[in-house]
């Protein structure tokens, strides 16, 4: 399943290629984003601002001392790890240390509002019309943050952003916590089901198969929630986990798969995904950044060419070299030879597999059709 690794130098070359792209078609195209973790959008400047607001230091694990200034904090986010040391799992552990460390500055309603609002502004600038951000409630409640604090902040941002874009939330359980904790948090989330459209599963996947959480996913299915699950690239037992999500999770299989790129390695899995017309949310830059596998983009191309409904997401851009949705699309332009027509297919896929209302979907499709007609010479 694994493939040769790219060097750090090559990954930095890709990063520099896509960071400052000027692709007008990609920038202006209307978009849907489904795979983005709201906590993973916390850029260093916001984290520093919130820490200053609470007068709390931010520890630097490299020095064992508090960060002296924003510049030092920013240096912690430069995470292209040495692929020769630690491998995929070592890289993911480093990622989670930084990711969960950022949670510490989220304490009151205003913090959660600012976190969400910053993302909504950024998404609107990328011409995202609809999004479904993930959030990790267990990462906050275990720090003593109440559901009311968290959700009131998110709701205020969501309502304020409606002039720019529509959104719904996906609540993810942390798979390195217990199934009992997942069920407890599911129950606590029910008063906010007008905001939450789907239930997911994320965090470190090693030895934590999807079916370990089958009881809560079956209940979510009965209660009318959509369900999805992360199947990480390079993770142990990835193919087995994809198969569980595809055919068993929630009793009938999930409505979407998050990541799941290794389905491209198994013709039978690929065939089942296509037969079930199941959507997949794919984050190519994150895979390059943290796994370094050389065949990442080849697999993305396989899924697309096989007619699988993939949609591209930003994942955790703050912790992935400040690479967002538009950058990842440009990566596909340059290294996968995606054409303008391919990008329009990706966005139609995203509309089809997202959980927006029928009216919202119709509006975005109409805008995509108008965009395509207004840009006839850009199609190749």
One Martini backbone bead per residue (centre of mass of N, CA, C, O) as a GRO file, in nm:
protein
  380
    1UNK     BB    1   0.055   0.064  -0.018
    2UNK     BB    2   0.311   0.184  -0.017
    3UNK     BB    3   0.545   0.442  -0.108
    4UNK     BB    4   0.762   0.635  -0.202
    5UNK     BB    5   0.939   0.910  -0.087
    6UNK     BB    6   0.948   1.234  -0.050
    7UNK     BB    7   1.117   1.504  -0.025
    8UNK     BB    8   1.133   1.795   0.134
    9UNK     BB    9   1.220   1.959  -0.112
   10UNK     BB   10   0.980   1.876  -0.292
   11UNK     BB   11   0.752   1.980  -0.108
   12UNK     BB   12   0.850   2.273  -0.107
   13UNK     BB   13   0.820   2.310  -0.408
   14UNK     BB   14   0.516   2.276  -0.411
   15UNK     BB   15   0.445   2.498  -0.213
   16UNK     BB   16   0.570   2.733  -0.379
   17UNK     BB   17   0.394   2.690  -0.631
   18UNK     BB   18   0.093   2.730  -0.479
   19UNK     BB   19   0.089   2.983  -0.289
   20UNK     BB   20   0.112   3.211  -0.555
   21UNK     BB   21  -0.118   3.181  -0.731
   22UNK     BB   22  -0.300   3.309  -1.052
   23UNK     BB   23  -0.571   3.145  -1.087
   24UNK     BB   24  -0.865   3.266  -1.202
   25UNK     BB   25  -1.053   3.025  -1.221
   26UNK     BB   26  -1.022   2.918  -0.933
   27UNK     BB   27  -1.090   3.176  -0.776
   28UNK     BB   28  -1.392   3.228  -0.920
   29UNK     BB   29  -1.503   2.967  -0.857
   30UNK     BB   30  -1.754   2.809  -0.733
   31UNK     BB   31  -1.787   2.660  -0.396
   32UNK     BB   32  -1.731   2.358  -0.201
   33UNK     BB   33  -1.679   2.274   0.155
   34UNK     BB   34  -1.613   1.973   0.368
   35UNK     BB   35  -1.289   1.948   0.442
   36UNK     BB   36  -1.285   2.112   0.756
   37UNK     BB   37  -1.121   2.214   1.046
   38UNK     BB   38  -1.179   2.460   1.256
   39UNK     BB   39  -0.925   2.420   1.442
   40UNK     BB   40  -0.734   2.406   1.168
   41UNK     BB   41  -0.769   2.744   1.118
   42UNK     BB   42  -0.562   2.840   1.341
   43UNK     BB   43  -0.378   3.088   1.324
   44UNK     BB   44  -0.121   3.235   1.487
   45UNK     BB   45  -0.252   3.518   1.525
   46UNK     BB   46  -0.504   3.417   1.674
   47UNK     BB   47  -0.370   3.261   1.901
   48UNK     BB   48  -0.217   3.502   2.014
   49UNK     BB   49  -0.458   3.685   2.069
   50UNK     BB   50  -0.605   3.493   2.269
   51UNK     BB   51  -0.374   3.465   2.470
   52UNK     BB   52  -0.359   3.765   2.539
   53UNK     BB   53  -0.651   3.794   2.638
   54UNK     BB   54  -0.585   3.562   2.875
   55UNK     BB   55  -0.293   3.570   2.981
   56UNK     BB   56  -0.149   3.323   2.820
   57UNK     BB   57   0.078   3.102   2.758
   58UNK     BB   58   0.284   2.957   2.493
   59UNK     BB   59   0.422   2.668   2.450
   60UNK     BB   60   0.751   2.547   2.359
   61UNK     BB   61   0.858   2.229   2.291
   62UNK     BB   62   1.156   2.300   2.197
   63UNK     BB   63   1.227   2.478   2.481
   64UNK     BB   64   1.018   2.482   2.740
   65UNK     BB   65   0.899   2.766   2.669
   66UNK     BB   66   0.758   3.047   2.621
   67UNK     BB   67   0.653   3.244   2.393
   68UNK     BB   68   0.764   3.565   2.310
   69UNK     BB   69   0.625   3.566   2.016
   70UNK     BB   70   0.480   3.542   1.713
   71UNK     BB   71   0.730   3.442   1.560
   72UNK     BB   72   0.775   3.189   1.731
   73UNK     BB   73   0.504   3.061   1.677
   74UNK     BB   74   0.530   3.042   1.367
   75UNK     BB   75   0.771   2.838   1.373
   76UNK     BB   76   0.592   2.593   1.477
   77UNK     BB   77   0.429   2.571   1.186
   78UNK     BB   78   0.692   2.450   1.056
   79UNK     BB   79   0.620   2.100   0.965
   80UNK     BB   80   0.821   1.980   0.775
   81UNK     BB   81   0.917   1.678   0.808
   82UNK     BB   82   1.128   1.420   0.861
   83UNK     BB   83   1.077   1.137   0.670
   84UNK     BB   84   1.319   0.957   0.796
   85UNK     BB   85   1.164   1.033   1.079
   86UNK     BB   86   0.883   0.838   1.189
   87UNK     BB   87   0.700   0.879   0.968
   88UNK     BB   88   0.369   0.894   0.955
   89UNK     BB   89   0.310   0.866   1.261
   90UNK     BB   90   0.511   1.081   1.358
   91UNK     BB   91   0.377   1.315   1.203
   92UNK     BB   92   0.095   1.292   1.338
   93UNK     BB   93   0.186   1.344   1.628
   94UNK     BB   94   0.290   1.629   1.573
   95UNK     BB   95   0.025   1.740   1.477
   96UNK     BB   96  -0.151   1.687   1.735
   97UNK     BB   97   0.009   1.857   1.929
   98UNK     BB   98  -0.057   2.127   1.785
   99UNK     BB   99  -0.362   2.111   1.752
  100UNK     BB  100  -0.440   2.072   2.061
  101UNK     BB  101  -0.285   2.319   2.164
  102UNK     BB  102  -0.487   2.532   2.033
  103UNK     BB  103  -0.736   2.488   2.226
  104UNK     BB  104  -0.650   2.652   2.488
  105UNK     BB  105  -0.767   2.945   2.375
  106UNK     BB  106  -1.058   2.813   2.399
  107UNK     BB  107  -1.311   2.953   2.632
  108UNK     BB  108  -1.516   3.143   2.491
  109UNK     BB  109  -1.747   3.260   2.283
  110UNK     BB  110  -1.556   3.459   2.133
  111UNK     BB  111  -1.349   3.250   2.040
  112UNK     BB  112  -1.541   3.079   1.862
  113UNK     BB  113  -1.631   3.306   1.685
  114UNK     BB  114  -1.353   3.388   1.569
  115UNK     BB  115  -1.279   3.122   1.446
  116UNK     BB  116  -1.521   3.097   1.250
  117UNK     BB  117  -1.508   3.378   1.114
  118UNK     BB  118  -1.232   3.349   0.986
  119UNK     BB  119  -1.315   3.120   0.800
  120UNK     BB  120  -1.555   3.247   0.651
  121UNK     BB  121  -1.392   3.473   0.523
  122UNK     BB  122  -1.194   3.293   0.370
  123UNK     BB  123  -1.402   3.135   0.209
  124UNK     BB  124  -1.530   3.377   0.063
  125UNK     BB  125  -1.264   3.460  -0.083
  126UNK     BB  126  -1.282   3.162  -0.238
  127UNK     BB  127  -1.586   3.117  -0.326
  128UNK     BB  128  -1.752   2.998  -0.100
  129UNK     BB  129  -2.100   2.894  -0.060
  130UNK     BB  130  -2.045   2.615   0.096
  131UNK     BB  131  -2.021   2.453   0.428
  132UNK     BB  132  -1.872   2.166   0.645
  133UNK     BB  133  -1.760   2.187   0.936
  134UNK     BB  134  -1.560   2.061   1.166
  135UNK     BB  135  -1.591   1.938   1.513
  136UNK     BB  136  -1.435   1.892   1.861
  137UNK     BB  137  -1.586   1.865   2.158
  138UNK     BB  138  -1.394   1.691   2.342
  139UNK     BB  139  -1.154   1.902   2.327
  140UNK     BB  140  -1.332   2.099   2.524
  141UNK     BB  141  -1.480   1.953   2.760
  142UNK     BB  142  -1.206   1.840   2.889
  143UNK     BB  143  -1.147   2.164   2.969
  144UNK     BB  144  -1.446   2.289   3.066
  145UNK     BB  145  -1.618   2.340   2.824
  146UNK     BB  146  -1.916   2.431   2.716
  147UNK     BB  147  -2.162   2.389   2.495
  148UNK     BB  148  -2.274   2.676   2.499
  149UNK     BB  149  -2.014   2.825   2.435
  150UNK     BB  150  -1.949   2.691   2.167
  151UNK     BB  151  -2.229   2.719   2.008
  152UNK     BB  152  -2.272   3.023   2.032
  153UNK     BB  153  -2.024   3.102   1.871
  154UNK     BB  154  -2.091   2.948   1.612
  155UNK     BB  155  -2.372   3.068   1.559
  156UNK     BB  156  -2.296   3.366   1.533
  157UNK     BB  157  -2.114   3.325   1.287
  158UNK     BB  158  -2.312   3.182   1.100
  159UNK     BB  159  -2.521   3.413   1.085
  160UNK     BB  160  -2.326   3.643   0.995
  161UNK     BB  161  -2.231   3.474   0.721
  162UNK     BB  162  -2.491   3.446   0.528
  163UNK     BB  163  -2.413   3.671   0.315
  164UNK     BB  164  -2.169   3.479   0.204
  165UNK     BB  165  -2.258   3.191   0.342
  166UNK     BB  166  -2.330   2.859   0.384
  167UNK     BB  167  -2.392   2.635   0.677
  168UNK     BB  168  -2.273   2.329   0.837
  169UNK     BB  169  -2.227   2.082   1.086
  170UNK     BB  170  -1.965   1.848   1.197
  171UNK     BB  171  -1.951   1.599   1.435
  172UNK     BB  172  -1.666   1.480   1.600
  173UNK     BB  173  -1.509   1.203   1.706
  174UNK     BB  174  -1.263   1.077   1.915
  175UNK     BB  175  -1.098   0.777   1.861
  176UNK     BB  176  -0.908   0.803   2.136
  177UNK     BB  177  -1.173   0.773   2.260
  178UNK     BB  178  -1.454   0.661   2.388
  179UNK     BB  179  -1.762   0.537   2.312
  180UNK     BB  180  -1.896   0.663   2.565
  181UNK     BB  181  -1.816   0.953   2.502
  182UNK     BB  182  -1.958   0.969   2.233
  183UNK     BB  183  -2.246   0.922   2.338
  184UNK     BB  184  -2.257   1.156   2.536
  185UNK     BB  185  -2.208   1.377   2.317
  186UNK     BB  186  -2.445   1.315   2.143
  187UNK     BB  187  -2.662   1.384   2.352
  188UNK     BB  188  -2.560   1.681   2.404
  189UNK     BB  189  -2.613   1.770   2.090
  190UNK     BB  190  -2.928   1.765   2.033
  191UNK     BB  191  -3.002   2.076   2.088
  192UNK     BB  192  -2.808   2.131   1.800
  193UNK     BB  193  -2.940   2.001   1.533
  194UNK     BB  194  -2.983   2.267   1.360
  195UNK     BB  195  -2.656   2.274   1.303
  196UNK     BB  196  -2.632   1.956   1.273
  197UNK     BB  197  -2.587   1.720   1.001
  198UNK     BB  198  -2.329   1.552   1.112
  199UNK     BB  199  -2.131   1.248   1.170
  200UNK     BB  200  -1.799   1.181   1.294
  201UNK     BB  201  -1.443   1.058   1.257
  202UNK     BB  202  -1.137   1.120   1.434
  203UNK     BB  203  -0.813   1.104   1.463
  204UNK     BB  204  -0.626   0.860   1.575
  205UNK     BB  205  -0.639   0.537   1.406
  206UNK     BB  206  -0.480   0.344   1.562
  207UNK     BB  207  -0.665   0.080   1.666
  208UNK     BB  208  -0.949   0.253   1.558
  209UNK     BB  209  -1.211   0.140   1.445
  210UNK     BB  210  -1.517   0.227   1.337
  211UNK     BB  211  -1.683  -0.018   1.486
  212UNK     BB  212  -1.630   0.082   1.778
  213UNK     BB  213  -1.877   0.314   1.702
  214UNK     BB  214  -2.151   0.181   1.613
  215UNK     BB  215  -2.373   0.266   1.813
  216UNK     BB  216  -2.370   0.577   1.753
  217UNK     BB  217  -2.419   0.550   1.445
  218UNK     BB  218  -2.691   0.410   1.460
  219UNK     BB  219  -2.833   0.635   1.609
  220UNK     BB  220  -2.780   0.860   1.404
  221UNK     BB  221  -2.935   0.723   1.180
  222UNK     BB  222  -3.213   0.709   1.323
  223UNK     BB  223  -3.209   1.039   1.374
  224UNK     BB  224  -3.106   1.164   1.073
  225UNK     BB  225  -2.815   1.159   1.032
  226UNK     BB  226  -2.529   1.203   0.888
  227UNK     BB  227  -2.246   0.992   0.780
  228UNK     BB  228  -1.893   0.968   0.868
  229UNK     BB  229  -1.528   0.897   0.794
  230UNK     BB  230  -1.208   0.855   0.872
  231UNK     BB  231  -0.938   0.746   0.630
  232UNK     BB  232  -0.624   0.740   0.652
  233UNK     BB  233  -0.324   0.808   0.521
  234UNK     BB  234  -0.107   0.545   0.610
  235UNK     BB  235  -0.275   0.373   0.778
  236UNK     BB  236  -0.355   0.130   0.965
  237UNK     BB  237  -0.593  -0.056   0.805
  238UNK     BB  238  -0.730   0.117   0.578
  239UNK     BB  239  -0.891  -0.086   0.400
  240UNK     BB  240  -1.067  -0.201   0.627
  241UNK     BB  241  -1.195   0.072   0.707
  242UNK     BB  242  -1.324   0.141   0.441
  243UNK     BB  243  -1.510  -0.107   0.433
  244UNK     BB  244  -1.672  -0.036   0.686
  245UNK     BB  245  -1.779   0.237   0.589
  246UNK     BB  246  -1.912   0.141   0.324
  247UNK     BB  247  -2.098  -0.128   0.457
  248UNK     BB  248  -2.150  -0.081   0.800
  249UNK     BB  249  -2.182   0.189   0.899
  250UNK     BB  250  -2.487   0.225   1.060
  251UNK     BB  251  -2.564  -0.065   0.894
  252UNK     BB  252  -2.520   0.064   0.567
  253UNK     BB  253  -2.329   0.282   0.567
  254UNK     BB  254  -2.202   0.557   0.464
  255UNK     BB  255  -2.233   0.874   0.296
  256UNK     BB  256  -1.921   0.912   0.350
  257UNK     BB  257  -1.567   0.970   0.282
  258UNK     BB  258  -1.278   1.048   0.459
  259UNK     BB  259  -1.058   1.023   0.238
  260UNK     BB  260  -0.967   0.706   0.126
  261UNK     BB  261  -0.736   0.684  -0.098
  262UNK     BB  262  -0.673   0.362  -0.093
  263UNK     BB  263  -0.897   0.271  -0.290
  264UNK     BB  264  -0.704   0.293  -0.544
  265UNK     BB  265  -0.554   0.004  -0.461
  266UNK     BB  266  -0.858  -0.135  -0.480
  267UNK     BB  267  -1.073  -0.255  -0.708
  268UNK     BB  268  -1.308  -0.349  -0.522
  269UNK     BB  269  -1.348  -0.086  -0.366
  270UNK     BB  270  -1.384   0.098  -0.606
  271UNK     BB  271  -1.638  -0.043  -0.709
  272UNK     BB  272  -1.813   0.007  -0.453
  273UNK     BB  273  -1.807   0.312  -0.455
  274UNK     BB  274  -1.940   0.336  -0.734
  275UNK     BB  275  -2.200   0.172  -0.682
  276UNK     BB  276  -2.283   0.369  -0.428
  277UNK     BB  277  -2.215   0.666  -0.488
  278UNK     BB  278  -1.970   0.766  -0.317
  279UNK     BB  279  -1.833   1.008  -0.141
  280UNK     BB  280  -1.516   1.203  -0.135
  281UNK     BB  281  -1.279   1.353   0.081
  282UNK     BB  282  -0.998   1.542  -0.041
  283UNK     BB  283  -0.637   1.611   0.081
  284UNK     BB  284  -0.350   1.631  -0.079
  285UNK     BB  285  -0.157   1.808   0.088
  286UNK     BB  286  -0.165   1.657   0.358
  287UNK     BB  287  -0.039   1.395   0.246
  288UNK     BB  288   0.229   1.514   0.159
  289UNK     BB  289   0.309   1.650   0.432
  290UNK     BB  290   0.267   1.366   0.622
  291UNK     BB  291   0.364   1.121   0.422
  292UNK     BB  292   0.523   1.162   0.131
  293UNK     BB  293   0.395   1.015  -0.087
  294UNK     BB  294   0.442   0.977  -0.437
  295UNK     BB  295   0.120   0.860  -0.507
  296UNK     BB  296  -0.102   1.062  -0.442
  297UNK     BB  297  -0.177   1.197  -0.721
  298UNK     BB  298  -0.232   0.935  -0.868
  299UNK     BB  299  -0.481   0.857  -0.696
  300UNK     BB  300  -0.656   1.100  -0.757
  301UNK     BB  301  -0.669   1.043  -1.061
  302UNK     BB  302  -0.804   0.770  -1.042
  303UNK     BB  303  -1.066   0.852  -0.906
  304UNK     BB  304  -1.155   1.055  -1.121
  305UNK     BB  305  -1.138   0.860  -1.376
  306UNK     BB  306  -1.352   0.652  -1.230
  307UNK     BB  307  -1.597   0.846  -1.120
  308UNK     BB  308  -1.545   0.955  -0.850
  309UNK     BB  309  -1.684   1.155  -0.591
  310UNK     BB  310  -1.480   1.413  -0.551
  311UNK     BB  311  -1.365   1.641  -0.286
  312UNK     BB  312  -1.200   1.928  -0.200
  313UNK     BB  313  -0.984   2.013   0.085
  314UNK     BB  314  -0.810   2.180   0.356
  315UNK     BB  315  -0.848   2.074   0.651
  316UNK     BB  316  -0.541   2.201   0.817
  317UNK     BB  317  -0.398   2.482   0.722
  318UNK     BB  318  -0.240   2.589   0.973
  319UNK     BB  319  -0.078   2.284   0.979
  320UNK     BB  320  -0.024   2.311   0.633
  321UNK     BB  321   0.136   2.572   0.528
  322UNK     BB  322  -0.104   2.758   0.434
  323UNK     BB  323  -0.306   2.552   0.283
  324UNK     BB  324  -0.575   2.576   0.067
  325UNK     BB  325  -0.812   2.507  -0.152
  326UNK     BB  326  -0.694   2.665  -0.397
  327UNK     BB  327  -0.413   2.539  -0.378
  328UNK     BB  328  -0.500   2.241  -0.424
  329UNK     BB  329  -0.614   2.287  -0.704
  330UNK     BB  330  -0.346   2.381  -0.827
  331UNK     BB  331  -0.197   2.120  -0.781
  332UNK     BB  332  -0.374   1.966  -0.988
  333UNK     BB  333  -0.299   2.134  -1.229
  334UNK     BB  334   0.021   2.087  -1.222
  335UNK     BB  335   0.038   1.752  -1.129
  336UNK     BB  336  -0.254   1.633  -1.274
  337UNK     BB  337  -0.381   1.788  -1.519
  338UNK     BB  338  -0.612   1.970  -1.461
  339UNK     BB  339  -0.891   2.106  -1.585
  340UNK     BB  340  -1.150   2.309  -1.603
  341UNK     BB  341  -1.350   2.076  -1.636
  342UNK     BB  342  -1.258   1.919  -1.389
  343UNK     BB  343  -1.334   2.140  -1.183
  344UNK     BB  344  -1.636   2.136  -1.244
  345UNK     BB  345  -1.676   1.845  -1.160
  346UNK     BB  346  -1.588   1.877  -0.867
  347UNK     BB  347  -1.817   2.081  -0.795
  348UNK     BB  348  -2.054   1.902  -0.866
  349UNK     BB  349  -1.982   1.686  -0.667
  350UNK     BB  350  -1.996   1.861  -0.411
  351UNK     BB  351  -2.293   1.925  -0.439
  352UNK     BB  352  -2.400   1.632  -0.442
  353UNK     BB  353  -2.246   1.534  -0.152
  354UNK     BB  354  -2.371   1.732   0.001
  355UNK     BB  355  -2.596   1.867   0.287
  356UNK     BB  356  -2.767   2.051   0.146
  357UNK     BB  357  -3.010   2.203   0.026
  358UNK     BB  358  -3.181   2.208  -0.259
  359UNK     BB  359  -3.171   2.516  -0.298
  360UNK     BB  360  -2.865   2.553  -0.266
  361UNK     BB  361  -2.782   2.365  -0.494
  362UNK     BB  362  -2.923   2.515  -0.725
  363UNK     BB  363  -2.769   2.781  -0.695
  364UNK     BB  364  -2.483   2.669  -0.748
  365UNK     BB  365  -2.534   2.540  -1.023
  366UNK     BB  366  -2.622   2.799  -1.163
  367UNK     BB  367  -2.352   2.946  -1.115
  368UNK     BB  368  -2.173   2.743  -1.262
  369UNK     BB  369  -2.309   2.774  -1.539
  370UNK     BB  370  -2.253   3.076  -1.565
  371UNK     BB  371  -1.947   3.056  -1.540
  372UNK     BB  372  -1.897   2.875  -1.786
  373UNK     BB  373  -2.024   3.072  -1.999
  374UNK     BB  374  -1.823   3.320  -1.919
  375UNK     BB  375  -1.557   3.095  -1.975
  376UNK     BB  376  -1.496   2.949  -2.263
  377UNK     BB  377  -1.175   3.004  -2.307
  378UNK     BB  378  -1.074   2.835  -2.040
  379UNK     BB  379  -1.131   2.576  -2.166
  380UNK     BB  380  -0.935   2.244  -2.208
   0.00000   0.00000   0.00000
